[in-house]
Amino acid sequence: MGVLVLLRHGQSQWNLENKFTGWVDVDLSPKGEAEAEDSGRKLKGFTFDKVYTSVLKRANRTMDIALEAAGMSDLPTTYDEALNERHYGDLQGLNKAETAEKFGDEQVHIWRRSFDVPPPNGESLKDTAARVLPYWSAHIEPDLKADKDVLIVAHGNSLRSLAMHLESMTQEQVLNLNIPTGVPLVYDFDSKSGEATKRGYLE
């Protein structure tokens, strides 16, 4: 089994502005660019055989900046919207504080942090997992089983749903999981059972 590294994109401009982003194609902030470069320096010493990323700019630019900083180039790369961030529906583009004022803190907290309650016209974490995990099983897991080392550059909720699966988390446990921007998270796999072992973040 290969090694898997998950990397959440660096801070986006809308992260900075405290807006719900979802599938809106927002670029990195200057801090996000710096986080991506720093993550690349932490990845020196890895030799990836394959890279998977979403179709959104903030993940793609993080990948490009990180791989350049790591001294890697021309790696086989697959872009797929199955790895996109959770779709926030009617909340996309709204300031989070103003949304809480409009709908109430409790309701917004439920939309953001519950497992299976989606915002209006959007996706819950359960919905996000329903597209991430079949893609994982069909495309990424076979690469790892073929002893390929894989980097996934994606988003907070698409990566949370994958980490939930890898670590066999309950619906309650995953609610407390936060994946920071621009910090690589490494998993090893047992060659016989295929079970994942969390090596941890590269700080």
C-alpha positions as CSV (number, residue, x, y, z in Angstrom):
1,M,0.0,0.0,0.0
2,G,1.1,3.5,-0.8
3,V,1.2,6.6,1.4
4,L,-1.7,9.1,1.3
5,V,-1.4,12.8,2.0
6,L,-4.4,15.1,2.4
7,L,-3.9,18.8,1.9
8,R,-6.6,21.4,2.4
9,H,-6.1,24.4,0.2
10,G,-4.6,27.5,1.7
11,Q,-6.8,30.4,3.0
12,S,-9.1,31.7,0.2
13,Q,-10.1,35.3,-0.2
14,W,-13.6,34.4,1.1
15,N,-12.1,32.5,4.1
16,L,-10.5,35.8,4.9
17,E,-13.8,37.7,4.4
18,N,-15.7,35.1,6.5
19,K,-18.0,34.1,3.7
20,F,-19.6,30.8,2.8
21,T,-17.7,29.7,-0.3
22,G,-18.8,26.2,-1.4
23,W,-18.5,25.8,-5.1
24,V,-17.9,29.5,-5.9
25,D,-14.5,29.6,-7.6
26,V,-12.6,32.0,-5.3
27,D,-8.8,32.4,-5.4
28,L,-6.3,32.2,-2.6
29,S,-5.6,35.1,-0.4
30,P,-1.9,36.2,0.0
31,K,-1.9,34.3,3.3
32,G,-3.2,31.2,1.4
33,E,-0.4,31.5,-1.1
34,A,2.1,31.5,1.7
35,E,0.4,28.5,3.4
36,A,0.6,26.6,0.1
37,E,4.3,27.3,-0.3
38,D,4.9,26.3,3.3
39,S,3.0,23.1,2.8
40,G,5.2,22.3,-0.2
41,R,8.4,22.7,1.9
42,K,6.9,20.2,4.4
43,L,6.4,17.8,1.6
44,K,10.0,17.6,0.5
45,G,11.1,14.0,0.8
46,F,7.8,12.6,-0.4
47,T,7.7,11.1,-3.9
48,F,4.1,11.2,-5.2
49,D,3.0,9.0,-8.1
50,K,-0.4,10.6,-8.5
51,V,-2.2,13.8,-7.5
52,Y,-6.0,14.2,-7.2
53,T,-7.6,17.6,-6.8
54,S,-11.0,19.3,-7.2
55,V,-11.9,21.5,-10.1
56,L,-11.8,24.7,-8.0
57,K,-9.1,27.3,-8.3
58,R,-8.2,27.5,-4.7
59,A,-7.3,23.8,-4.6
60,N,-5.6,23.9,-8.0
61,R,-3.4,26.9,-7.1
62,T,-2.5,25.3,-3.7
63,M,-1.4,22.2,-5.5
64,D,0.7,24.1,-8.1
65,I,2.4,26.3,-5.5
66,A,3.0,23.4,-3.0
67,L,4.4,21.0,-5.7
68,E,6.8,23.7,-7.0
69,A,8.0,24.5,-3.4
70,A,8.5,20.7,-2.9
71,G,10.5,20.5,-6.0
72,M,8.0,18.2,-7.8
73,S,6.7,18.8,-11.3
74,D,4.8,17.1,-14.1
75,L,3.1,14.6,-11.8
76,P,0.0,12.8,-13.2
77,T,-2.9,14.8,-12.0
78,T,-6.6,14.2,-12.0
79,Y,-9.2,17.0,-11.5
80,D,-12.7,16.0,-10.5
81,E,-15.7,17.8,-9.0
82,A,-16.3,14.8,-6.8
83,L,-13.6,16.3,-4.6
84,N,-15.1,19.8,-4.6
85,E,-16.0,21.5,-1.3
86,R,-19.5,20.9,0.1
87,H,-22.1,23.0,-1.8
88,Y,-23.5,25.6,0.6
89,G,-26.5,26.3,-1.5
90,D,-28.3,29.6,-0.7
91,L,-25.6,30.5,1.8
92,Q,-22.8,30.8,-0.8
93,G,-21.4,34.3,-0.9
94,L,-23.1,35.3,2.4
95,N,-21.0,36.6,5.3
96,K,-21.2,34.0,8.1
97,A,-21.8,36.6,10.9
98,E,-24.6,38.3,8.9
99,T,-26.1,34.9,8.1
100,A,-26.2,34.1,11.9
101,E,-28.0,37.3,12.5
102,K,-30.6,36.6,9.8
103,F,-31.3,32.9,10.6
104,G,-30.0,32.6,14.2
105,D,-26.8,31.2,15.6
106,E,-28.3,27.8,16.4
107,Q,-29.7,27.3,12.9
108,V,-26.5,28.3,11.2
109,H,-24.5,26.1,13.5
110,I,-26.7,23.1,12.6
111,W,-26.2,23.8,8.9
112,R,-22.5,24.1,9.3
113,R,-21.7,21.4,11.7
114,S,-24.4,18.8,11.6
115,F,-23.8,15.6,9.7
116,D,-27.0,15.3,7.7
117,V,-28.9,18.6,7.8
118,P,-28.1,20.6,4.6
119,P,-28.5,24.4,4.2
120,P,-31.3,25.5,1.8
121,N,-30.5,24.1,-1.7
122,G,-27.1,22.8,-0.5
123,E,-25.3,19.7,0.7
124,S,-24.8,18.3,4.2
125,L,-21.6,16.5,5.1
126,K,-23.4,13.3,4.5
127,D,-24.3,14.4,0.9
128,T,-20.6,15.4,0.4
129,A,-19.4,12.0,1.5
130,A,-21.9,10.4,-0.9
131,R,-19.9,11.7,-3.8
132,V,-16.4,11.7,-2.3
133,L,-16.4,8.1,-1.1
134,P,-17.5,6.3,-4.3
135,Y,-14.8,8.3,-6.2
136,W,-12.3,7.3,-3.5
137,S,-13.2,3.6,-3.9
138,A,-13.2,3.7,-7.7
139,H,-10.1,5.8,-8.4
140,I,-7.8,6.7,-5.5
141,E,-7.9,3.5,-3.3
142,P,-6.8,1.3,-6.3
143,D,-3.8,3.5,-6.7
144,L,-2.8,3.1,-3.1
145,K,-3.3,-0.7,-3.3
146,A,-1.0,-0.6,-6.3
147,D,1.7,0.9,-4.0
148,K,1.4,4.3,-5.4
149,D,1.9,7.3,-3.1
150,V,-1.0,9.8,-3.5
151,L,-1.6,13.4,-2.7
152,I,-5.1,14.8,-2.5
153,V,-5.5,18.6,-2.6
154,A,-9.1,19.5,-1.8
155,H,-11.3,21.2,0.7
156,G,-12.3,21.2,4.4
157,N,-15.5,19.2,4.0
158,S,-14.6,16.8,1.2
159,L,-11.4,15.9,3.2
160,R,-13.4,15.6,6.5
161,S,-15.7,13.1,4.8
162,L,-12.7,11.1,3.6
163,A,-11.0,11.3,7.0
164,M,-14.2,10.1,8.7
165,H,-14.1,7.0,6.4
166,L,-10.4,6.4,6.9
167,E,-10.5,6.7,10.7
168,S,-14.0,5.0,11.1
169,M,-15.4,8.0,12.9
170,T,-19.0,8.2,14.1
171,Q,-21.3,10.9,13.0
172,E,-20.8,12.6,16.3
173,Q,-17.0,12.3,16.2
174,V,-16.6,13.9,12.8
175,L,-18.4,17.0,14.0
176,N,-15.4,17.9,16.1
177,L,-12.9,17.3,13.2
178,N,-11.4,20.5,11.7
179,I,-8.8,20.2,9.0
180,P,-6.6,23.3,9.0
181,T,-5.7,25.1,5.8
182,G,-2.3,24.4,4.2
183,V,-1.1,21.6,6.6
184,P,-0.4,18.2,5.1
185,L,-2.1,15.2,6.8
186,V,-0.4,11.8,6.3
187,Y,-1.9,8.3,6.4
188,D,-0.1,5.0,6.1
189,F,-1.9,1.7,5.2
190,D,-1.5,-1.8,6.4
191,S,-0.4,-3.9,3.5
192,K,-2.6,-6.9,4.5
193,S,-5.8,-5.4,5.9
194,G,-5.7,-2.1,3.9
195,E,-6.7,-0.2,7.1
196,A,-5.4,3.3,7.5
197,T,-3.2,4.6,10.3
198,K,-3.1,8.3,10.8
199,R,0.6,9.4,10.9
200,G,-0.5,13.0,11.6
201,Y,0.0,16.5,10.4
202,L,3.3,17.8,9.1
203,E,3.8,20.8,11.4
